[in-house]
Amino acid sequence: MEKRDDVYKNRGLHEYGDVEFADNVNKKYPIDTPEHIRAAWSYFHMPRDYEKYSVEDRKIIINKIVEAWKKKISKEGPPEA
């Protein structure tokens, strides 16, 4: 995953602290709490968000969110996963 020019440096760290992110390079989509995991799933599926990533990076991010969902919310995973 590559650093995106449209992301403010360290914004994710300032907003959420040192937590796990689905996009750890750009510190986007925190996946440390059930609330953040649900938000990450929702936001990442908006075209304005996922279109900024390559197909390979999309798969990585989705897999990280699904894995976190299964660990912290429900073993079945998110809807439509």
PDB file of N, CA, C and O in Angstrom:
ATOM      1  N   MET A   1       0.853  -1.166   0.000  1.00  0.00           N
ATOM      2  CA  MET A   1       0.000   0.000   0.000  1.00  0.00           C
ATOM      3  C   MET A   1       0.904   1.236   0.000  1.00  0.00           C
ATOM      4  O   MET A   1       1.920   1.284   0.695  1.00  0.00           O
ATOM      5  N   GLU A   2       0.514   2.216  -0.785  1.00  0.00           N
ATOM      6  CA  GLU A   2       1.331   3.418  -0.896  1.00  0.00           C
ATOM      7  C   GLU A   2       0.724   4.577  -0.127  1.00  0.00           C
ATOM      8  O   GLU A   2      -0.484   4.636   0.098  1.00  0.00           O
ATOM      9  N   LYS A   3       1.591   5.495   0.269  1.00  0.00           N
ATOM     10  CA  LYS A   3       1.157   6.716   0.954  1.00  0.00           C
ATOM     11  C   LYS A   3       0.342   7.547  -0.030  1.00  0.00           C
ATOM     12  O   LYS A   3       0.760   7.769  -1.166  1.00  0.00           O
ATOM     13  N   ARG A   4      -0.828   8.003   0.420  1.00  0.00           N
ATOM     14  CA  ARG A   4      -1.693   8.828  -0.425  1.00  0.00           C
ATOM     15  C   ARG A   4      -1.407  10.306  -0.181  1.00  0.00           C
ATOM     16  O   ARG A   4      -1.204  10.734   0.955  1.00  0.00           O
ATOM     17  N   ASP A   5      -1.396  11.075  -1.268  1.00  0.00           N
ATOM     18  CA  ASP A   5      -1.146  12.516  -1.173  1.00  0.00           C
ATOM     19  C   ASP A   5      -2.323  13.278  -0.573  1.00  0.00           C
ATOM     20  O   ASP A   5      -2.139  14.374  -0.044  1.00  0.00           O
ATOM     21  N   ASP A   6      -3.524  12.716  -0.645  1.00  0.00           N
ATOM     22  CA  ASP A   6      -4.715  13.420  -0.172  1.00  0.00           C
ATOM     23  C   ASP A   6      -5.000  13.196   1.319  1.00  0.00           C
ATOM     24  O   ASP A   6      -6.018  13.664   1.828  1.00  0.00           O
ATOM     25  N   VAL A   7      -4.123  12.494   2.009  1.00  0.00           N
ATOM     26  CA  VAL A   7      -4.314  12.206   3.431  1.00  0.00           C
ATOM     27  C   VAL A   7      -3.371  13.085   4.243  1.00  0.00           C
ATOM     28  O   VAL A   7      -2.171  13.139   3.974  1.00  0.00           O
ATOM     29  N   TYR A   8      -3.927  13.775   5.242  1.00  0.00           N
ATOM     30  CA  TYR A   8      -3.102  14.606   6.105  1.00  0.00           C
ATOM     31  C   TYR A   8      -2.184  13.733   6.947  1.00  0.00           C
ATOM     32  O   TYR A   8      -2.623  12.754   7.550  1.00  0.00           O
ATOM     33  N   LYS A   9      -0.928  14.089   6.983  1.00  0.00           N
ATOM     34  CA  LYS A   9       0.061  13.319   7.729  1.00  0.00           C
ATOM     35  C   LYS A   9      -0.336  13.232   9.206  1.00  0.00           C
ATOM     36  O   LYS A   9      -0.616  14.250   9.840  1.00  0.00           O
ATOM     37  N   ASN A  10      -0.358  12.034   9.735  1.00  0.00           N
ATOM     38  CA  ASN A  10      -0.636  11.748  11.150  1.00  0.00           C
ATOM     39  C   ASN A  10      -2.051  12.085  11.609  1.00  0.00           C
ATOM     40  O   ASN A  10      -2.310  12.069  12.812  1.00  0.00           O
ATOM     41  N   ARG A  11      -2.964  12.385  10.711  1.00  0.00           N
ATOM     42  CA  ARG A  11      -4.333  12.715  11.129  1.00  0.00           C
ATOM     43  C   ARG A  11      -4.979  11.561  11.896  1.00  0.00           C
ATOM     44  O   ARG A  11      -5.591  11.771  12.943  1.00  0.00           O
ATOM     45  N   GLY A  12      -4.841  10.356  11.377  1.00  0.00           N
ATOM     46  CA  GLY A  12      -5.425   9.197  12.042  1.00  0.00           C
ATOM     47  C   GLY A  12      -4.868   8.985  13.434  1.00  0.00           C
ATOM     48  O   GLY A  12      -5.603   8.639  14.359  1.00  0.00           O
ATOM     49  N   LEU A  13      -3.565   9.192  13.584  1.00  0.00           N
ATOM     50  CA  LEU A  13      -2.951   9.045  14.908  1.00  0.00           C
ATOM     51  C   LEU A  13      -3.468  10.103  15.866  1.00  0.00           C
ATOM     52  O   LEU A  13      -3.715   9.811  17.036  1.00  0.00           O
ATOM     53  N   HIS A  14      -3.635  11.324  15.388  1.00  0.00           N
ATOM     54  CA  HIS A  14      -4.151  12.402  16.243  1.00  0.00           C
ATOM     55  C   HIS A  14      -5.606  12.154  16.638  1.00  0.00           C
ATOM     56  O   HIS A  14      -5.997  12.443  17.769  1.00  0.00           O
ATOM     57  N   GLU A  15      -6.401  11.626  15.726  1.00  0.00           N
ATOM     58  CA  GLU A  15      -7.825  11.408  16.004  1.00  0.00           C
ATOM     59  C   GLU A  15      -8.091  10.159  16.834  1.00  0.00           C
ATOM     60  O   GLU A  15      -8.973  10.161  17.693  1.00  0.00           O
ATOM     61  N   TYR A  16      -7.331   9.086  16.582  1.00  0.00           N
ATOM     62  CA  TYR A  16      -7.648   7.795  17.196  1.00  0.00           C
ATOM     63  C   TYR A  16      -6.554   7.244  18.102  1.00  0.00           C
ATOM     64  O   TYR A  16      -6.788   6.292  18.847  1.00  0.00           O
ATOM     65  N   GLY A  17      -5.372   7.829  18.045  1.00  0.00           N
ATOM     66  CA  GLY A  17      -4.264   7.313  18.841  1.00  0.00           C
ATOM     67  C   GLY A  17      -3.554   6.181  18.116  1.00  0.00           C
ATOM     68  O   GLY A  17      -3.770   5.953  16.926  1.00  0.00           O
ATOM     69  N   ASP A  18      -2.718   5.491  18.839  1.00  0.00           N
ATOM     70  CA  ASP A  18      -1.917   4.412  18.270  1.00  0.00           C
ATOM     71  C   ASP A  18      -2.727   3.119  18.288  1.00  0.00           C
ATOM     72  O   ASP A  18      -2.534   2.268  19.156  1.00  0.00           O
ATOM     73  N   VAL A  19      -3.634   2.981  17.324  1.00  0.00           N
ATOM     74  CA  VAL A  19      -4.506   1.811  17.220  1.00  0.00           C
ATOM     75  C   VAL A  19      -4.242   1.113  15.888  1.00  0.00           C
ATOM     76  O   VAL A  19      -3.495   1.618  15.050  1.00  0.00           O
ATOM     77  N   GLU A  20      -4.852  -0.033  15.705  1.00  0.00           N
ATOM     78  CA  GLU A  20      -4.726  -0.749  14.445  1.00  0.00           C
ATOM     79  C   GLU A  20      -5.666  -0.135  13.406  1.00  0.00           C
ATOM     80  O   GLU A  20      -6.819   0.180  13.700  1.00  0.00           O
ATOM     81  N   PHE A  21      -5.153   0.026  12.195  1.00  0.00           N
ATOM     82  CA  PHE A  21      -5.926   0.575  11.084  1.00  0.00           C
ATOM     83  C   PHE A  21      -5.978  -0.450   9.955  1.00  0.00           C
ATOM     84  O   PHE A  21      -5.025  -1.204   9.759  1.00  0.00           O
ATOM     85  N   ALA A  22      -7.079  -0.482   9.217  1.00  0.00           N
ATOM     86  CA  ALA A  22      -7.162  -1.354   8.046  1.00  0.00           C
ATOM     87  C   ALA A  22      -6.166  -0.888   6.984  1.00  0.00           C
ATOM     88  O   ALA A  22      -5.583  -1.714   6.281  1.00  0.00           O
ATOM     89  N   ASP A  23      -5.968   0.414   6.862  1.00  0.00           N
ATOM     90  CA  ASP A  23      -4.923   0.998   6.014  1.00  0.00           C
ATOM     91  C   ASP A  23      -3.889   1.579   6.968  1.00  0.00           C
ATOM     92  O   ASP A  23      -3.992   2.731   7.391  1.00  0.00           O
ATOM     93  N   ASN A  24      -2.898   0.771   7.299  1.00  0.00           N
ATOM     94  CA  ASN A  24      -1.917   1.183   8.295  1.00  0.00           C
ATOM     95  C   ASN A  24      -0.908   2.188   7.750  1.00  0.00           C
ATOM     96  O   ASN A  24      -0.288   2.913   8.528  1.00  0.00           O
ATOM     97  N   VAL A  25      -0.731   2.248   6.445  1.00  0.00           N
ATOM     98  CA  VAL A  25       0.210   3.200   5.843  1.00  0.00           C
ATOM     99  C   VAL A  25      -0.313   4.623   5.975  1.00  0.00           C
ATOM    100  O   VAL A  25       0.429   5.530   6.352  1.00  0.00           O
ATOM    101  N   ASN A  26      -1.584   4.818   5.666  1.00  0.00           N
ATOM    102  CA  ASN A  26      -2.193   6.150   5.695  1.00  0.00           C
ATOM    103  C   ASN A  26      -2.993   6.415   6.970  1.00  0.00           C
ATOM    104  O   ASN A  26      -3.589   7.480   7.131  1.00  0.00           O
ATOM    105  N   LYS A  27      -2.997   5.435   7.869  1.00  0.00           N
ATOM    106  CA  LYS A  27      -3.722   5.539   9.146  1.00  0.00           C
ATOM    107  C   LYS A  27      -5.197   5.866   8.906  1.00  0.00           C
ATOM    108  O   LYS A  27      -5.745   6.818   9.462  1.00  0.00           O
ATOM    109  N   LYS A  28      -5.821   5.038   8.054  1.00  0.00           N
ATOM    110  CA  LYS A  28      -7.240   5.181   7.724  1.00  0.00           C
ATOM    111  C   LYS A  28      -7.988   3.933   8.168  1.00  0.00           C
ATOM    112  O   LYS A  28      -7.429   2.837   8.173  1.00  0.00           O
ATOM    113  N   TYR A  29      -9.242   4.101   8.538  1.00  0.00           N
ATOM    114  CA  TYR A  29     -10.141   3.019   8.909  1.00  0.00           C
ATOM    115  C   TYR A  29      -9.671   2.271  10.163  1.00  0.00           C
ATOM    116  O   TYR A  29      -9.218   1.130  10.077  1.00  0.00           O
ATOM    117  N   PRO A  30      -9.782   2.924  11.330  1.00  0.00           N
ATOM    118  CA  PRO A  30      -9.399   2.244  12.575  1.00  0.00           C
ATOM    119  C   PRO A  30     -10.287   1.021  12.815  1.00  0.00           C
ATOM    120  O   PRO A  30     -11.491   1.045  12.561  1.00  0.00           O
ATOM    121  N   ILE A  31      -9.663  -0.037  13.305  1.00  0.00           N
ATOM    122  CA  ILE A  31     -10.395  -1.288  13.538  1.00  0.00           C
ATOM    123  C   ILE A  31     -10.122  -1.820  14.950  1.00  0.00           C
ATOM    124  O   ILE A  31      -9.925  -3.019  15.147  1.00  0.00           O
ATOM    125  N   ASP A  32     -10.115  -0.914  15.918  1.00  0.00           N
ATOM    126  CA  ASP A  32      -9.800  -1.286  17.299  1.00  0.00           C
ATOM    127  C   ASP A  32     -11.024  -1.530  18.169  1.00  0.00           C
ATOM    128  O   ASP A  32     -10.919  -2.219  19.183  1.00  0.00           O
ATOM    129  N   THR A  33     -12.176  -0.991  17.807  1.00  0.00           N
ATOM    130  CA  THR A  33     -13.395  -1.168  18.599  1.00  0.00           C
ATOM    131  C   THR A  33     -14.536  -1.570  17.663  1.00  0.00           C
ATOM    132  O   THR A  33     -14.457  -1.333  16.458  1.00  0.00           O
ATOM    133  N   PRO A  34     -15.588  -2.174  18.204  1.00  0.00           N
ATOM    134  CA  PRO A  34     -16.734  -2.513  17.341  1.00  0.00           C
ATOM    135  C   PRO A  34     -17.297  -1.302  16.592  1.00  0.00           C
ATOM    136  O   PRO A  34     -17.663  -1.413  15.422  1.00  0.00           O
ATOM    137  N   GLU A  35     -17.365  -0.167  17.250  1.00  0.00           N
ATOM    138  CA  GLU A  35     -17.880   1.043  16.594  1.00  0.00           C
ATOM    139  C   GLU A  35     -16.990   1.457  15.427  1.00  0.00           C
ATOM    140  O   GLU A  35     -17.487   1.799  14.354  1.00  0.00           O
ATOM    141  N   HIS A  36     -15.682   1.427  15.636  1.00  0.00           N
ATOM    142  CA  HIS A  36     -14.754   1.801  14.566  1.00  0.00           C
ATOM    143  C   HIS A  36     -14.786   0.782  13.429  1.00  0.00           C
ATOM    144  O   HIS A  36     -14.681   1.152  12.260  1.00  0.00           O
ATOM    145  N   ILE A  37     -14.929  -0.478  13.763  1.00  0.00           N
ATOM    146  CA  ILE A  37     -14.980  -1.523  12.733  1.00  0.00           C
ATOM    147  C   ILE A  37     -16.213  -1.337  11.855  1.00  0.00           C
ATOM    148  O   ILE A  37     -16.125  -1.418  10.630  1.00  0.00           O
ATOM    149  N   ARG A  38     -17.347  -1.092  12.473  1.00  0.00           N
ATOM    150  CA  ARG A  38     -18.579  -0.855  11.694  1.00  0.00           C
ATOM    151  C   ARG A  38     -18.439   0.389  10.813  1.00  0.00           C
ATOM    152  O   ARG A  38     -18.860   0.389   9.656  1.00  0.00           O
ATOM    153  N   ALA A  39     -17.852   1.433  11.363  1.00  0.00           N
ATOM    154  CA  ALA A  39     -17.649   2.664  10.588  1.00  0.00           C
ATOM    155  C   ALA A  39     -16.674   2.417   9.442  1.00  0.00           C
ATOM    156  O   ALA A  39     -16.892   2.902   8.332  1.00  0.00           O
ATOM    157  N   ALA A  40     -15.606   1.670   9.696  1.00  0.00           N
ATOM    158  CA  ALA A  40     -14.631   1.364   8.645  1.00  0.00           C
ATOM    159  C   ALA A  40     -15.307   0.619   7.497  1.00  0.00           C
ATOM    160  O   ALA A  40     -15.072   0.922   6.327  1.00  0.00           O
ATOM    161  N   TRP A  41     -16.140  -0.351   7.837  1.00  0.00           N
ATOM    162  CA  TRP A  41     -16.867  -1.122   6.812  1.00  0.00           C
ATOM    163  C   TRP A  41     -17.762  -0.202   5.989  1.00  0.00           C
ATOM    164  O   TRP A  41     -17.782  -0.274   4.760  1.00  0.00           O
ATOM    165  N   SER A  42     -18.486   0.647   6.665  1.00  0.00           N
ATOM    166  CA  SER A  42     -19.418   1.556   5.997  1.00  0.00           C
ATOM    167  C   SER A  42     -18.689   2.564   5.114  1.00  0.00           C
ATOM    168  O   SER A  42     -19.018   2.715   3.937  1.00  0.00           O
ATOM    169  N   TYR A  43     -17.708   3.248   5.677  1.00  0.00           N
ATOM    170  CA  TYR A  43     -17.000   4.279   4.926  1.00  0.00           C
ATOM    171  C   TYR A  43     -16.213   3.696   3.759  1.00  0.00           C
ATOM    172  O   TYR A  43     -16.193   4.274   2.671  1.00  0.00           O
ATOM    173  N   PHE A  44     -15.566   2.559   3.978  1.00  0.00           N
ATOM    174  CA  PHE A  44     -14.744   2.016   2.899  1.00  0.00           C
ATOM    175  C   PHE A  44     -15.580   1.609   1.695  1.00  0.00           C
ATOM    176  O   PHE A  44     -15.072   1.596   0.573  1.00  0.00           O
ATOM    177  N   HIS A  45     -16.832   1.282   1.897  1.00  0.00           N
ATOM    178  CA  HIS A  45     -17.677   0.888   0.777  1.00  0.00           C
ATOM    179  C   HIS A  45     -18.308   2.070   0.041  1.00  0.00           C
ATOM    180  O   HIS A  45     -19.104   1.866  -0.876  1.00  0.00           O
ATOM    181  N   MET A  46     -17.973   3.272   0.418  1.00  0.00           N
ATOM    182  CA  MET A  46     -18.422   4.452  -0.321  1.00  0.00           C
ATOM    183  C   MET A  46     -17.460   4.671  -1.488  1.00  0.00           C
ATOM    184  O   MET A  46     -16.245   4.627  -1.295  1.00  0.00           O
ATOM    185  N   PRO A  47     -17.978   4.905  -2.693  1.00  0.00           N
ATOM    186  CA  PRO A  47     -17.098   5.077  -3.851  1.00  0.00           C
ATOM    187  C   PRO A  47     -15.997   6.108  -3.654  1.00  0.00           C
ATOM    188  O   PRO A  47     -14.877   5.907  -4.124  1.00  0.00           O
ATOM    189  N   ARG A  48     -16.289   7.198  -2.973  1.00  0.00           N
ATOM    190  CA  ARG A  48     -15.259   8.235  -2.791  1.00  0.00           C
ATOM    191  C   ARG A  48     -14.074   7.717  -1.984  1.00  0.00           C
ATOM    192  O   ARG A  48     -12.985   8.286  -2.055  1.00  0.00           O
ATOM    193  N   ASP A  49     -14.269   6.654  -1.227  1.00  0.00           N
ATOM    194  CA  ASP A  49     -13.180   6.087  -0.443  1.00  0.00           C
ATOM    195  C   ASP A  49     -12.482   4.953  -1.189  1.00  0.00           C
ATOM    196  O   ASP A  49     -11.270   5.010  -1.399  1.00  0.00           O
ATOM    197  N   TYR A  50     -13.224   3.932  -1.589  1.00  0.00           N
ATOM    198  CA  TYR A  50     -12.559   2.763  -2.163  1.00  0.00           C
ATOM    199  C   TYR A  50     -11.950   3.035  -3.526  1.00  0.00           C
ATOM    200  O   TYR A  50     -11.019   2.334  -3.923  1.00  0.00           O
ATOM    201  N   GLU A  51     -12.441   4.025  -4.255  1.00  0.00           N
ATOM    202  CA  GLU A  51     -11.878   4.329  -5.570  1.00  0.00           C
ATOM    203  C   GLU A  51     -10.450   4.861  -5.493  1.00  0.00           C
ATOM    204  O   GLU A  51      -9.750   4.895  -6.505  1.00  0.00           O
ATOM    205  N   LYS A  52     -10.019   5.267  -4.330  1.00  0.00           N
ATOM    206  CA  LYS A  52      -8.668   5.808  -4.159  1.00  0.00           C
ATOM    207  C   LYS A  52      -7.620   4.713  -3.986  1.00  0.00           C
ATOM    208  O   LYS A  52      -6.431   5.004  -3.854  1.00  0.00           O
ATOM    209  N   TYR A  53      -8.055   3.463  -3.987  1.00  0.00           N
ATOM    210  CA  TYR A  53      -7.157   2.339  -3.765  1.00  0.00           C
ATOM    211  C   TYR A  53      -7.135   1.407  -4.969  1.00  0.00           C
ATOM    212  O   TYR A  53      -8.116   1.294  -5.704  1.00  0.00           O
ATOM    213  N   SER A  54      -6.002   0.743  -5.156  1.00  0.00           N
ATOM    214  CA  SER A  54      -5.899  -0.272  -6.201  1.00  0.00           C
ATOM    215  C   SER A  54      -6.747  -1.480  -5.803  1.00  0.00           C
ATOM    216  O   SER A  54      -7.157  -1.606  -4.650  1.00  0.00           O
ATOM    217  N   VAL A  55      -7.000  -2.349  -6.748  1.00  0.00           N
ATOM    218  CA  VAL A  55      -7.779  -3.556  -6.476  1.00  0.00           C
ATOM    219  C   VAL A  55      -7.089  -4.386  -5.396  1.00  0.00           C
ATOM    220  O   VAL A  55      -7.751  -4.912  -4.501  1.00  0.00           O
ATOM    221  N   GLU A  56      -5.779  -4.505  -5.472  1.00  0.00           N
ATOM    222  CA  GLU A  56      -5.027  -5.275  -4.472  1.00  0.00           C
ATOM    223  C   GLU A  56      -5.165  -4.660  -3.087  1.00  0.00           C
ATOM    224  O   GLU A  56      -5.389  -5.373  -2.109  1.00  0.00           O
ATOM    225  N   ASP A  57      -5.032  -3.348  -2.998  1.00  0.00           N
ATOM    226  CA  ASP A  57      -5.145  -2.674  -1.703  1.00  0.00           C
ATOM    227  C   ASP A  57      -6.563  -2.767  -1.142  1.00  0.00           C
ATOM    228  O   ASP A  57      -6.748  -2.877   0.070  1.00  0.00           O
ATOM    229  N   ARG A  58      -7.553  -2.724  -2.016  1.00  0.00           N
ATOM    230  CA  ARG A  58      -8.944  -2.879  -1.563  1.00  0.00           C
ATOM    231  C   ARG A  58      -9.132  -4.231  -0.885  1.00  0.00           C
ATOM    232  O   ARG A  58      -9.762  -4.322   0.168  1.00  0.00           O
ATOM    233  N   LYS A  59      -8.584  -5.274  -1.491  1.00  0.00           N
ATOM    234  CA  LYS A  59      -8.699  -6.614  -0.916  1.00  0.00           C
ATOM    235  C   LYS A  59      -8.045  -6.675   0.460  1.00  0.00           C
ATOM    236  O   LYS A  59      -8.600  -7.267   1.386  1.00  0.00           O
ATOM    237  N   ILE A  60      -6.878  -6.071   0.598  1.00  0.00           N
ATOM    238  CA  ILE A  60      -6.167  -6.058   1.880  1.00  0.00           C
ATOM    239  C   ILE A  60      -7.008  -5.364   2.944  1.00  0.00           C
ATOM    240  O   ILE A  60      -7.182  -5.885   4.046  1.00  0.00           O
ATOM    241  N   ILE A  61      -7.527  -4.190   2.610  1.00  0.00           N
ATOM    242  CA  ILE A  61      -8.319  -3.413   3.572  1.00  0.00           C
ATOM    243  C   ILE A  61      -9.592  -4.164   3.954  1.00  0.00           C
ATOM    244  O   ILE A  61      -9.921  -4.267   5.136  1.00  0.00           O
ATOM    245  N   ILE A  62     -10.298  -4.682   2.974  1.00  0.00           N
ATOM    246  CA  ILE A  62     -11.529  -5.422   3.262  1.00  0.00           C
ATOM    247  C   ILE A  62     -11.231  -6.638   4.136  1.00  0.00           C
ATOM    248  O   ILE A  62     -11.960  -6.909   5.090  1.00  0.00           O
ATOM    249  N   ASN A  63     -10.168  -7.368   3.818  1.00  0.00           N
ATOM    250  CA  ASN A  63      -9.823  -8.544   4.619  1.00  0.00           C
ATOM    251  C   ASN A  63      -9.498  -8.172   6.064  1.00  0.00           C
ATOM    252  O   ASN A  63      -9.873  -8.895   6.986  1.00  0.00           O
ATOM    253  N   LYS A  64      -8.809  -7.057   6.268  1.00  0.00           N
ATOM    254  CA  LYS A  64      -8.495  -6.625   7.634  1.00  0.00           C
ATOM    255  C   LYS A  64      -9.759  -6.239   8.400  1.00  0.00           C
ATOM    256  O   LYS A  64      -9.893  -6.556   9.582  1.00  0.00           O
ATOM    257  N   ILE A  65     -10.674  -5.563   7.734  1.00  0.00           N
ATOM    258  CA  ILE A  65     -11.928  -5.178   8.395  1.00  0.00           C
ATOM    259  C   ILE A  65     -12.749  -6.428   8.722  1.00  0.00           C
ATOM    260  O   ILE A  65     -13.290  -6.538   9.822  1.00  0.00           O
ATOM    261  N   VAL A  66     -12.845  -7.357   7.790  1.00  0.00           N
ATOM    262  CA  VAL A  66     -13.600  -8.597   8.021  1.00  0.00           C
ATOM    263  C   VAL A  66     -12.984  -9.383   9.174  1.00  0.00           C
ATOM    264  O   VAL A  66     -13.703  -9.881  10.041  1.00  0.00           O
ATOM    265  N   GLU A  67     -11.670  -9.495   9.188  1.00  0.00           N
ATOM    266  CA  GLU A  67     -10.983 -10.216  10.264  1.00  0.00           C
ATOM    267  C   GLU A  67     -11.279  -9.575  11.620  1.00  0.00           C
ATOM    268  O   GLU A  67     -11.579 -10.275  12.588  1.00  0.00           O
ATOM    269  N   ALA A  68     -11.195  -8.249  11.688  1.00  0.00           N
ATOM    270  CA  ALA A  68     -11.479  -7.542  12.945  1.00  0.00           C
ATOM    271  C   ALA A  68     -12.939  -7.747  13.348  1.00  0.00           C
ATOM    272  O   ALA A  68     -13.234  -7.950  14.525  1.00  0.00           O
ATOM    273  N   TRP A  69     -13.852  -7.694  12.378  1.00  0.00           N
ATOM    274  CA  TRP A  69     -15.282  -7.893  12.654  1.00  0.00           C
ATOM    275  C   TRP A  69     -15.506  -9.273  13.273  1.00  0.00           C
ATOM    276  O   TRP A  69     -16.219  -9.410  14.266  1.00  0.00           O
ATOM    277  N   LYS A  70     -14.890 -10.286  12.678  1.00  0.00           N
ATOM    278  CA  LYS A  70     -15.061 -11.653  13.171  1.00  0.00           C
ATOM    279  C   LYS A  70     -14.479 -11.834  14.570  1.00  0.00           C
ATOM    280  O   LYS A  70     -14.997 -12.627  15.356  1.00  0.00           O
ATOM    281  N   LYS A  71     -13.423 -11.119  14.882  1.00  0.00           N
ATOM    282  CA  LYS A  71     -12.802 -11.218  16.208  1.00  0.00           C
ATOM    283  C   LYS A  71     -13.579 -10.447  17.270  1.00  0.00           C
ATOM    284  O   LYS A  71     -13.713 -10.908  18.404  1.00  0.00           O
ATOM    285  N   LYS A  72     -14.089  -9.279  16.906  1.00  0.00           N
ATOM    286  CA  LYS A  72     -14.625  -8.372  17.920  1.00  0.00           C
ATOM    287  C   LYS A  72     -16.137  -8.157  17.890  1.00  0.00           C
ATOM    288  O   LYS A  72     -16.701  -7.607  18.836  1.00  0.00           O
ATOM    289  N   ILE A  73     -16.802  -8.585  16.808  1.00  0.00           N
ATOM    290  CA  ILE A  73     -18.244  -8.336  16.704  1.00  0.00           C
ATOM    291  C   ILE A  73     -19.018  -9.642  16.543  1.00  0.00           C
ATOM    292  O   ILE A  73     -19.835  -9.992  17.395  1.00  0.00           O
ATOM    293  N   SER A  74     -18.765 -10.354  15.464  1.00  0.00           N
ATOM    294  CA  SER A  74     -19.523 -11.572  15.169  1.00  0.00           C
ATOM    295  C   SER A  74     -18.688 -12.494  14.289  1.00  0.00           C
ATOM    296  O   SER A  74     -18.071 -12.046  13.323  1.00  0.00           O
ATOM    297  N   LYS A  75     -18.670 -13.755  14.617  1.00  0.00           N
ATOM    298  CA  LYS A  75     -17.899 -14.724  13.832  1.00  0.00           C
ATOM    299  C   LYS A  75     -18.411 -14.862  12.406  1.00  0.00           C
ATOM    300  O   LYS A  75     -17.686 -15.326  11.527  1.00  0.00           O
ATOM    301  N   GLU A  76     -19.645 -14.466  12.173  1.00  0.00           N
ATOM    302  CA  GLU A  76     -20.205 -14.528  10.819  1.00  0.00           C
ATOM    303  C   GLU A  76     -19.616 -13.447   9.908  1.00  0.00           C
ATOM    304  O   GLU A  76     -19.674 -13.573   8.685  1.00  0.00           O
ATOM    305  N   GLY A  77     -19.064 -12.411  10.482  1.00  0.00           N
ATOM    306  CA  GLY A  77     -18.508 -11.328   9.685  1.00  0.00           C
ATOM    307  C   GLY A  77     -19.546 -10.276   9.345  1.00  0.00           C
ATOM    308  O   GLY A  77     -20.712 -10.402   9.719  1.00  0.00           O
ATOM    309  N   PRO A  78     -19.128  -9.248   8.642  1.00  0.00           N
ATOM    310  CA  PRO A  78     -20.039  -8.153   8.300  1.00  0.00           C
ATOM    311  C   PRO A  78     -21.066  -8.569   7.246  1.00  0.00           C
ATOM    312  O   PRO A  78     -20.910  -9.600   6.591  1.00  0.00           O
ATOM    313  N   PRO A  79     -22.112  -7.764   7.090  1.00  0.00           N
ATOM    314  CA  PRO A  79     -23.102  -8.067   6.054  1.00  0.00           C
ATOM    315  C   PRO A  79     -22.463  -8.031   4.671  1.00  0.00           C
ATOM    316  O   PRO A  79     -21.642  -7.161   4.379  1.00  0.00           O
ATOM    317  N   GLU A  80     -22.839  -8.967   3.836  1.00  0.00           N
ATOM    318  CA  GLU A  80     -22.361  -9.020   2.450  1.00  0.00           C
ATOM    319  C   GLU A  80     -20.867  -9.211   2.343  1.00  0.00           C
ATOM    320  O   GLU A  80     -20.258  -8.748   1.378  1.00  0.00           O
ATOM    321  N   ALA A  81     -20.254  -9.882   3.309  1.00  0.00           N
ATOM    322  CA  ALA A  81     -18.804 -10.118   3.247  1.00  0.00           C
ATOM    323  C   ALA A  81     -18.508 -11.406   2.519  1.00  0.00           C
ATOM    324  O   ALA A  81     -17.343 -11.775   2.365  1.00  0.00           O
TER     325      ALA A  81
END
